[in-house]
Amino acid sequence: MTFNVSGKYLNAILNQRSQDMLTANNWNVCQYAVLTHMMAQISGLIPGEFVHIIADAHIYDRHIPLVEKVLAKTPYDAPEFIMDKSIKNFYDFTVDSFDFKDYNFHLLGEKIPVAI
């Protein structure tokens, strides 16, 4: 992860070697976007761009039917991300410092096979 400041904005770049798109992409994008918001807030900056570079983004053959099911669903509007604005020290953040307003999701309804 690399951060840079452009004026009053904190930008972030995440370089990732490999990623299973079905099982990990959403989690990685969300957690690092939140980290960018956290770092900007404690630095007195505004969250700017988050760029995610993946060298090997892949979908396994066994995941293709599940990916097709996910893509066939009508997406919901994005929820509003809420973070406690009073926190100025990174280590003061807790699970209760974050919330989402109007968060909706589709159930997948089946397990994603993962090889170990």
N, C-alpha and C positions, 0 to 999 in steps of 0.2 A: 504494500500500500504506500502510495506517495501522495503527500498533500502539497498544495501550493496556494499561495494567496495572490489574488488578482484584485487590487483595490480593496473593497470591503468584503469580498467573497472568498470562502475557502472551497477550493476544488479538490477532488480526490480521484486518484487513478488506482484501480486494483488490477494487478497483473496476475493471472492465474495460469498455471501450466496445463491443467486438464480439468474437465468438468462433464459429468453426466447430466445432460440438460434436463431430463425428466425429474430426477430425484433431488438435484442440488441447485439448479439455477435460481429458482424463486427464493430459496432460503439465503443464498449468497448475496443476491442483489438487495434483498430487504435488510439483512444484518449490516452490510457495509454502507448502505444508504443511511441507516439509523446512526451508525458510527460517525459518518460525516456530519450529520446534524449535531451530534453530541460534541464533537471536536470543535465545530464552528461556534456553538453556544459558549463553551467554556473559554474560547479564545476571543470572544466579543465580535465574532464575524457572522456573516450570513452564509448559509449553505449554498454553494454554487453547483457546478457540474460534478456529476459522478460518472466516470468512464470506467467500464469493465472490459478488460482485454483478456480473451481466453485463447490460448494457443491451440488447444485441442478440445473443441466443443463437440460432443458426440451424443448420439442417440443409439442405444443398443437395439439390435434386430428384435429382440423379445419385447421391447418397449413400444414399438411402432403402433400396435393396435391401441394401446393406452394413450399415446400421444394423439392419435387420430380422434379418440373419444373426447379428450380435453379440448382440442382445437374445434370440435363440432359444437361445443357449448357457447351460448351467447354470453359474452363477458359482462360482468357488472361494472358499474362506475367505480372508480378508485375511491377508497375510503379517505377520510381526513386523518392525517397523522397528527397526534397531539403529544407534546413533550412538555414536561414541567419546566417553564421558562425561568424559574427562580434559582435553578441549580447553576453554580459557577465553578464547582470543583468536580472533576471527572469522577472521582471515587464516591461522590455523594449520590450518583444515579443508582436507582434500584428498579426492580421490575415494575413497581408502582409509579415510576416516573413517566410511563408511556401508556398511551391508549389509542384506540382507533374509533372514529365516529362513522357510523353507517357502513360497517364492514360486512360484506356478504360474500359467500363462497359456494361453489358447487361441490358436492360430495363426489369423490371418485368412485366409491363403492367397491373397490377391490384393492388388494395389496399390490405393490410394485415389486416385482422380483428383482433381487439384488444379489449378484455373485460376490462371494467373499474369497 
